[in-house]
Amino acid sequence: MISAEVTIENSEGIHIEPAELITREAEKYKASVHLKTEYMDVNAKSIINLVSASFRKGDVVTVVCDGPDEKKALKAIKKLLSSELEDR
């Protein structure tokens, strides 16, 4: 299991469109991918969970990946969360 803290950079936070991009990327990996805060643990492979979490720009989350390709998964999800997802 590996993890890293990431700040959400998307200007609108994580709503349905960014959640779809994140979920689509997370589903490429065998590793589990979760976004954690002090108050919640969200499965990044679930659009509904991501949208329900109401992450906003500037929120700091811990991305936790566990599985055979966890390093690749962590790198990819960190890159997405650190970008402006509206431009994709």
C-alpha positions in Angstrom: 0.0 0.0 0.0 1.3 3.5 -0.9 -0.2 6.9 -0.5 0.4 10.6 -1.2 -1.3 13.8 -0.2 -2.7 15.8 -3.2 -4.5 19.1 -3.4 -7.6 19.2 -5.6 -6.9 21.8 -8.3 -10.0 21.7 -10.5 -11.7 25.1 -10.2 -15.1 23.5 -9.8 -14.0 20.7 -7.5 -15.1 17.2 -8.2 -18.5 17.1 -9.8 -19.8 14.6 -12.3 -17.5 15.3 -15.2 -14.2 15.2 -13.3 -15.5 12.3 -11.3 -16.0 10.4 -14.5 -12.5 11.1 -15.6 -11.0 10.0 -12.3 -13.1 6.8 -12.2 -12.2 5.9 -15.8 -8.5 6.3 -14.9 -8.8 4.4 -11.6 -10.6 1.5 -13.3 -7.5 0.9 -15.5 -5.6 -0.5 -12.6 -6.0 -3.7 -10.5 -5.0 -1.7 -7.4 -7.7 -0.3 -5.2 -7.7 3.5 -5.3 -9.2 5.6 -2.4 -9.3 9.3 -1.6 -9.2 9.8 2.1 -9.7 12.8 4.4 -10.0 13.0 8.1 -13.7 12.4 7.7 -14.2 10.1 4.8 -12.8 7.3 2.7 -14.0 7.3 -0.9 -13.5 4.6 -3.5 -12.2 6.4 -6.6 -13.7 3.7 -8.9 -17.2 4.9 -8.0 -18.5 8.0 -9.7 -21.3 8.2 -7.1 -18.9 8.1 -4.2 -16.7 10.8 -5.7 -19.6 13.1 -6.5 -21.2 12.5 -3.0 -17.9 13.5 -1.3 -18.2 17.1 -2.6 -14.5 17.7 -2.9 -13.7 21.3 -3.6 -10.8 23.2 -5.1 -8.0 23.4 -2.5 -9.1 20.3 -0.5 -6.2 18.1 0.5 -6.9 14.4 0.1 -4.7 11.4 0.7 -4.7 9.1 -2.4 -4.2 5.5 -1.2 -3.5 2.7 -3.7 -3.1 -0.9 -2.8 -2.4 -3.7 -5.3 0.0 -5.0 -7.9 0.1 -1.8 -10.0 -0.3 0.7 -7.1 2.6 2.9 -8.1 1.2 3.4 -11.6 -2.2 4.0 -10.2 -1.0 6.6 -7.7 1.0 8.5 -10.3 -2.0 8.7 -12.6 -4.5 9.8 -10.0 -2.1 12.3 -8.5 -1.7 13.8 -12.0 -5.4 14.1 -12.6 -6.2 15.6 -9.2 -3.4 18.2 -9.6 -4.8 19.4 -12.9 -7.6 21.5 -14.2 -10.0 18.7 -15.2 -12.4 21.0 -17.0 -10.1 21.4 -19.9 -10.0 17.7 -20.8 
